[in-house]
């Protein structure tokens, strides 16, 4: 069975054809994912892409889906994973409702009761409940909006991660792991890096010259306006769109896919999919937490 993992990042498997813009492993093929994919028609039985489509402009996504459909065999399966706007929005509303129900938004009360506690002085928190509300509200707003709005690398999420690490906040760290799968307080597993030859190409040289030019132009802009004019994030860091089960299903249908199904991180029509550990960890937990949308469809 021929399978392709599109925009694979670091989540790869030897039984798959792994492709990405900027490979970090020699087993990954460098491909311009926004152009014509370098494969013949009907080459693959399965195509998979996780947390990539949210980084594409809404008008660009249909072109890539058309290419995926072209390289899939008849009845081939496409599995897409994206952040689930519905899940995030429902969690936000649930948290906001809990604040309202607790009386913390009573017009006669101060908002001090829901402010983040002063970690340098733990006794400053008015109650355990105030911390529960504050950190969850802070996180879910960042989860929803930060990668859509950030202008600096890492954005607000990086600030939260650093705060949680600095305060060794186990409760906050568990919530983040539940939501998006990141182990904030754990050191990432050290995996051996496979060296990739750093060849100088015309593309790399052109990019280097462009970066130098942009840095020069940046300093010609008044300091107060620089962040409004220049977005200092890395490629693939920002989100361009958010999907829910309805909008993504409509998009897939408009591109000619059929038998669209909403699944979960550990359910799939792809044979032995869980054995590849793409959407789940070895302990059977969801790799991307509980806030992702999993959709499969057929050509």
C-alpha positions in Angstrom: 0.0 0.0 0.0 1.4 3.4 -1.1 0.9 6.1 1.5 2.0 9.8 1.6 2.4 12.1 4.6 2.1 15.7 3.4 3.8 18.4 5.5 5.0 15.7 7.8 7.2 17.8 10.1 8.9 15.5 12.6 6.1 13.0 12.6 7.3 10.5 10.1 7.3 6.8 9.4 9.4 4.7 7.1 6.4 3.0 5.5 5.2 6.4 4.3 6.4 8.8 1.6 7.2 11.8 3.8 7.3 15.2 2.2 7.6 18.8 3.5 8.8 22.3 2.6 11.9 22.1 4.7 12.9 18.5 5.7 14.5 18.0 9.1 15.3 14.4 8.4 16.9 12.7 5.4 13.9 10.4 5.1 11.8 13.4 4.2 11.6 14.6 0.6 11.7 18.4 0.0 8.6 19.4 -2.0 6.9 22.7 -2.8 3.5 21.7 -1.4 1.8 24.7 -3.0 2.8 23.7 -6.6 2.3 20.5 -8.6 3.1 17.5 -6.5 5.9 15.5 -8.2 4.0 12.3 -8.5 2.0 10.6 -11.3 -1.8 10.4 -11.3 -3.2 7.7 -9.1 0.1 6.9 -7.3 -1.1 6.5 -3.7 -3.7 4.5 -1.7 -3.6 6.9 1.2 -2.8 10.6 1.8 -2.4 12.1 5.2 -1.9 15.7 6.5 -1.9 16.9 10.1 -2.0 20.5 11.3 -1.1 22.0 7.9 -4.2 23.2 6.3 -4.8 25.8 9.0 -1.5 27.4 7.8 -2.9 27.9 4.3 -4.9 30.7 2.9 -8.5 29.6 2.4 -8.1 30.2 -1.3 -5.0 28.1 -1.6 -6.4 25.0 0.1 -8.6 23.8 -2.8 -5.5 23.8 -5.1 -3.6 21.5 -2.8 -6.7 19.3 -2.3 -7.0 19.0 -6.1 -3.4 17.8 -6.3 -4.0 15.3 -3.5 -7.0 14.0 -5.3 -5.0 13.7 -8.5 -2.3 11.5 -7.0 -4.7 9.3 -5.1 -5.9 6.1 -6.6 -9.7 5.6 -7.1 -11.3 5.0 -3.7 -8.0 6.3 -2.1 -8.4 7.7 1.4 -7.5 11.2 2.5 -7.1 11.9 6.2 -6.8 15.5 7.4 -6.2 16.7 11.0 -6.6 20.4 11.9 -7.3 22.4 15.1 -11.0 22.1 15.7 -12.6 25.5 15.9 -15.8 24.1 17.3 -13.9 22.3 20.1 -11.9 25.4 21.0 -15.0 27.6 20.9 -17.1 25.3 23.1 -14.3 25.1 25.6 -14.0 28.9 25.6 -17.8 29.3 26.2 -17.7 26.6 28.9 -15.0 28.5 30.8 -16.6 31.8 30.4 -19.9 30.4 31.6 -18.2 29.0 34.6 -16.9 32.5 35.4 -20.4 33.9 35.0 -22.0 31.2 37.1 -19.5 31.6 39.9 -20.4 35.3 40.1 -17.0 36.5 39.2 -18.4 38.7 36.5 -21.0 40.3 38.8 -21.1 44.0 38.0 -20.8 44.7 41.7 -17.6 42.7 42.1 -14.0 43.4 41.2 -12.3 41.4 38.5 -9.4 40.8 41.0 -11.0 37.5 41.8 -10.3 36.1 38.4 -6.9 37.6 37.9 -3.9 35.2 37.6 -2.4 34.7 41.1 1.0 36.2 42.0 3.3 33.2 41.8 6.0 35.0 43.8 3.4 35.2 46.6 1.1 32.1 46.5 -1.0 33.5 49.3 -2.1 36.4 47.1 -4.6 34.2 45.2 -8.0 34.8 46.7 -9.1 31.2 46.3 -8.0 28.0 44.4 -11.0 28.6 42.1 -9.7 31.9 41.0 -6.5 30.2 39.6 -8.6 27.5 38.0 -10.6 30.0 36.1 -7.7 32.4 35.3 -5.3 29.9 33.7 -7.9 28.1 31.7 -9.3 31.3 30.3 -5.8 32.6 29.5 -4.9 29.4 27.7 -8.1 28.9 25.7 -8.0 32.5 24.4 -4.4 32.0 23.3 -5.1 28.6 21.8 -7.9 30.2 19.7 -6.3 33.5 18.7 -2.5 33.6 19.2 -1.3 31.9 16.0 -3.8 34.0 14.0 -2.7 37.3 15.4 1.0 37.0 16.5 3.6 39.2 15.0 6.6 37.8 16.9 8.1 34.3 16.8 6.5 32.2 19.5 3.9 34.7 20.3 1.7 34.5 23.4 1.9 30.8 23.6 5.7 30.9 24.1 5.1 33.4 26.9 2.7 31.0 28.6 5.0 28.1 28.2 7.8 30.0 29.7 5.6 31.1 32.6 4.4 27.6 33.3 8.0 26.3 33.2 9.3 29.1 35.4 6.6 28.5 38.0 6.6 24.7 37.7 2.8 25.0 37.4 1.7 21.3 37.2 -2.0 22.0 36.9 -1.5 24.5 34.0 0.9 22.1 32.3 -1.6 19.2 32.6 -4.3 21.4 31.0 -2.0 22.3 28.1 -1.1 18.7 27.5 -4.8 17.7 27.6 -5.7 20.4 25.1 -2.8 20.3 22.5 -0.5 17.4 23.6 2.5 19.5 24.5 4.5 18.4 27.6 5.5 21.8 28.8 7.4 20.7 31.9 9.0 17.6 30.4 12.2 17.8 28.4 11.6 16.6 24.8 13.0 13.1 24.1 16.4 13.3 22.7 16.3 11.6 19.3 19.5 11.3 17.2 19.6 13.8 14.5 20.4 12.5 11.1 22.7 15.1 9.4 21.5 16.6 6.1 24.1 18.0 3.9 23.8 21.8 3.9 24.3 22.5 0.2 24.4 26.0 -1.1 21.7 26.4 -3.7 20.5 29.3 -5.7 17.2 29.3 -3.7 19.1 29.5 -0.4 21.3 32.3 -1.7 18.3 34.2 -3.0 16.5 33.8 0.4 19.6 35.0 2.2 19.8 38.1 0.1 16.1 38.7 0.6 16.3 38.4 4.4 19.2 40.9 4.5 17.3 43.3 2.3 14.1 43.0 4.5 16.1 43.6 7.7 17.5 46.7 6.1 14.1 48.0 5.0 12.7 47.2 8.5 15.0 49.7 10.1 13.8 52.4 7.7 10.3 52.1 9.3 9.6 54.0 12.4 10.1 51.8 15.5 6.5 52.3 16.6 5.2 50.9 13.3 7.6 48.0 12.7 5.4 45.3 14.2 2.5 46.5 12.2 4.4 46.4 8.9 6.7 43.3 9.5 5.5 40.0 10.9 8.5 38.4 12.6 7.3 34.8 12.7 8.8 31.8 11.0 7.3 30.2 7.9 4.5 27.9 8.9 4.1 29.3 12.3 0.9 31.4 11.8 -2.6 30.2 11.2 -4.4 31.6 8.1 -7.7 29.9 8.7 -9.7 27.8 11.2 -12.0 24.9 10.4 -14.8 23.1 12.0 -16.5 19.8 10.9 -19.0 21.7 8.7 -16.6 24.0 6.9 -13.9 21.3 6.3 -16.5 18.9 5.1 -17.9 21.5 2.7 -14.4 22.2 1.4 -13.7 18.5 0.8 -17.0 18.0 -0.9 -16.5 21.0 -3.2 -13.2 19.5 -4.3 -14.9 16.3 -5.3 -14.2 14.0 -2.3 -16.9 11.7 -1.0 -17.9 9.6 1.9 -16.7 12.3 4.3 -16.5 11.0 7.9 -15.7 12.7 11.2 -13.5 10.3 13.2 -11.2 10.5 16.2 -7.4 10.3 16.8 -7.5 6.5 17.2 -10.2 5.6 14.6 -9.5 5.3 10.9 -10.4 3.4 7.8 -6.7 3.3 6.9 -5.4 -0.2 7.5 -3.3 -0.5 10.6 -3.2 3.3 10.9 -2.7 3.4 14.7 0.5 1.3 14.3 2.2 4.2 12.6 1.8 6.5 15.7 1.0 9.6 13.6 -2.1 10.8 15.5 -1.4 8.9 18.8 1.5 8.3 21.2 2.8 5.0 22.3 0.7 5.2 25.4 -2.4 5.5 23.2 -2.9 9.2 24.1 -3.7 11.7 21.4 -0.5 13.2 20.0 -2.2 16.6 19.4 -4.4 16.6 22.5 -8.2 16.7 22.5 -8.7 19.8 20.5 -8.1 18.5 16.9 -10.6 17.6 14.2 -10.1 14.3 12.3 -11.7 13.9 8.9 -11.4 11.1 6.3 -12.8 11.0 2.9 -12.4 9.1 -0.4 -11.6 10.0 -3.9 
